[in-house]
Amino acid sequence: MKKLFVSPSPHIRTKETVKNIMWDVVIALTPAMIASIYFFGMNAVSVISVSVLSAVVSEALVQKLMKRKVKISDGSAVITGILFALVVPPALPWWLTMIGSSVSIIIGKMVFGGLGHNVFNPALVGRAFLTASWPVAMTTWLGTDGKVGATVLGTLKQQGMDNVLSMFGTKGKMYLDLFLGNVGGSLGETSALALLLGAGYLFYKKQITWHVPVSYIGTVFVLTTLFGQDPLLHILSGGLMIGALFMATDMVTSPYTAKGKLIFGLGAGILVTWIRMKGGYPEGVCYSILIMNGVVPLIDRYTRPRVFGEVKNNG
Amino acid sequence: MKVFKLRKGGVHPPENKALTEDKAIEIFRAPEKVYISMAQHIGAPGEPIVKVGDEVKIGQKIAGSGAFVSAPIHSSVSGKVIKIGTYPYPVNGEMKTIIIENNKKEEWIELEGIKDYKSVDKKELLDIIRDKGVVGQGGATFPTSIKLNPPKDKTIDTLLMNGAECEPYLNADNRMMLEKAEDMIEGIKIMLHILGIKKAIIGIEDNKLKAIQHIKELIKKEPMITVAILKTQYPQGGEKQLIKAVLNREVPSKALPAEVGVVVQNVATANAVYDAIVKGIPLIERVLTVTGSAIKNPKNLLVRIGTRFEEILEYVGIDKEKMQKLVMGGPMMGIAQYTSEVPTLKGTSGILALGKEELNRTETESCISCGKCITVCPMGLMPLMFAKLGRFEEWKEMERYNLMDCIECGSCSYICPANRPLTEAIKIGKAKLRNMKK
């Protein structure tokens, strides 16, 4: 007789795989990629392709060196490649893109043991590395007109709100441009609309929950209001949207439970406001998330779900 | 119309009940030989009280045990005991088994039923239920007489009848509710009488609307019995989950339902109680669903205890090339078999012959901390931690993550996109901890 499989129950499983989840994220990042190409043209095309290619190739190389199975088709390196491209300046030279993206994969992910084992968000590790090593290239911003200029948050930090307003003319025009992404900044961070569309897809597919984005953005909203600043400006500019929707929601580097996710968002929100208000940088999303990544094990430890039957409240 | 819901976690796999939900119960022929295993229930296995060469009748007691948690075992055919030895056992490995050759005469023991059970002492009714070998029909096979006799210091107010049948594929309880509901309701009344209470609730999932309507119609004249409709979600049929869903009472960790004033019984167990008390018939047969993509004509069959799977599979038509896994019970908690030689037990609610597309086996990947296992866990546990700790043999640490509260429903393993061996780690961890305490 033909041999039967024997294993413990359950004997059926969901159709979903890690690969599905990863490609869902790639789909969700597509609107932001399209927006970046729309606003920054060939610069975007070249940064994104170099970044994705470097990420995939370096992952394959490391897996070969470590004599592991090459698993680039799971899509996770593609995600890191895209995310890294979306958080760097549009005019970043190709060789810096290559270095940054490879560092993301090798230092950010593979040295920890690959997908699922990394502590920090890989793309942000690469970005932090470049910011420390090539600070000028990492802060040379192009406007959507192709000219070099300051970002909204940079102007706000150095010259104040009046100068920000004069960049746009009216407040309404400012909000609209920020929402659509018609401003200078990192490739994919500028269009809140495109990012929200993508995040909506992930939410619909149940790959992310509302907890991190709402607590993160909500905290920034409340704190910047308390500091007497324009909260909408802070939410729509800089990397907060892409950070809150795509970086801080990364399954691997965020807490397990809803309660943990709320704390994670709260902490990141406090940090980013702190850096923007009191720190030396005009922007702090990257560091706020990296720091919170580091405390995830601690958060997980103190936010275990309530066990069924744990509290006797029947008597 | 109020619909009750599973309060915490759970999954909703493809139901696959349509294969057999409209198939009326068919009586499966008594086999040439029955293989009656000595462990038909949770607790102490029985010891044979017959020897090779003895002639037995249907319903004759052939094994028993003096242990508290145990139940006697009866012959399901009339004929001659031809062998007593070890034989493949569907729960694990092998078990002492009595093999009886059927003489096809269908000779029964003399049956003595009790028409007016209310005039009989409750202790005596419990003794009859035990003596007739009645055990839970839901799969866990706990001796019914013990469950109907809760500790005296616990006040019971509700008998919760479990008709959830939350396992995909299975329709045995569903068909019992459709075809044997009259006896079932009488059985419930007997159990209420024994417990000395006046409230029974039958919990049924809303994917069995016909059964719900049928039972509702029949209990119009029964003031003590009501139906609770449950939104279909696995593992709603878990005792603690069902109590929480229907009564919003939470059984404390490591405690039994009696702690919150509830006794839970499977619906088909009520039929077994009715047969034992009113007709005097011991538990010698049961209804089970034979289904799966490798089965040509899936059916619901009334089968004698001790019938080998092989014969049943042949009867319903088995595609042996297609069958990759043979399971006793449902796909979520059932037990995979290494051979179709194994016999049915008192707790065999289904036989599944599953093909490739149903098993959907994939490679195991690294945990990506998606937390889905935590979301679906009906007990509020963190299954991913068990897999992580299990790899380092941190059994004690697993216990601190409330390992012992796990009901092994398999929801975590079902949902895991990385196909991590979560339930496996849990089962190993529990076994290790039990051994450490010995």
Interface residues (C-beta under 8 A of the other chain):
Chain A: M1 K2 L4 F5 V6 S7 P8 S9 P10 H11 I12 R13 T14 K15 E16 T17 V18 N20 I21 D74 G113 G114 L115 G116 H117 Q207 M251 V252 T253 S254 Y256 T257 R304 P305 R306 V307 F308 G309 E310 K312 N313 N314
Chain B: K8 V11 P13 P14 P168 K240 K244 R249 E250 V251 P252 S253 K254 A255 E259 V260 K320 E321 M323 Q324 K325 L326 V327 G329 P331 M332 M333 G334 I335 A336 Q337 Y338 T339 S340 L352 L354 E358 L359 N360 R361 T362 E365 S366 C367 I368 S369 C370 G371 I374 C377 P378 M379 G380 L381 M382 L384 Y401 N402 D405 E408 G410 S411 S413 Y414 I415 C416 P417 A418 N419 T423 E424 K427
